[in-house]
């Protein structure tokens, strides 16, 4: 039976996995990235309308 793309057997699928995020994920400044993307999107919409 197929359990997962990642795990070939049921035993592998049923094993506990680490769900804690790594320390390097604590502050990726994603808010700054998304703010910039959204700001640029608004600018492009304004330019496109004119």
Secondary structure as GFF3:
##gff-version 3
##sequence-region A 1 50
A	DSSP	alpha_helix	10	14	.	.	.	ID=ss1
A	DSSP	three_ten_helix	23	25	.	.	.	ID=ss2
A	DSSP	alpha_helix	30	49	.	.	.	ID=ss3
###
